[in-house]
Amino acid sequence: QTLYPAWSHNPAALLSMCLIAQAYEHAAELVQQFAAIEVELPFLLQIDKLVQLIESPIFTHVRLHLLEPDQHPYLLKAMR
């Protein structure tokens, strides 16, 4: 919670922090809120970088959790 205010100014960074912290329910809520904002090129570029990061070793636990959708349903919602 102490990092949240600092990261909340960048939507892609906030989503990545939620994924690293395994706060999947909040990540799914953020993705729903992203649908309501106007998508501009800088945001798309940040999301593209996040996708690349998800493929990196730091997010291995997230990818492994995707293999267990019954145990992590909000992660699946966040990734849709």
C-alpha positions, 0 to 999 in steps of 0.5 A, a space after each residue: 500500500 505504501 508503493 501504490 500512490 507512487 505507481 498509480 500515476 502510470 496505469 501500466 506500472 500499476 498493473 505490473 505492480 499488482 501482478 508482481 504482488 499477486 493482487 490479481 483481483 485488483 489487477 482485474 479491476 484495473 483492466 476493467 477501468 482501462 476499458 473506460 479511458 481513452 487509449 492513446 499511443 503512449 498507453 499502448 506502448 506501455 502495455 506493449 512493454 508490459 507484455 514483453 515483461 510478462 514474458 521475462 523471468 520476473 513474471 514466471 510466477 504469474 505465467 505459472 498461475 495462469 496454468 491454474 485458472 481455478 485457483 487464480 480466476 482474477 488473474 485470468 480476468 485481468 489477462 483477457 
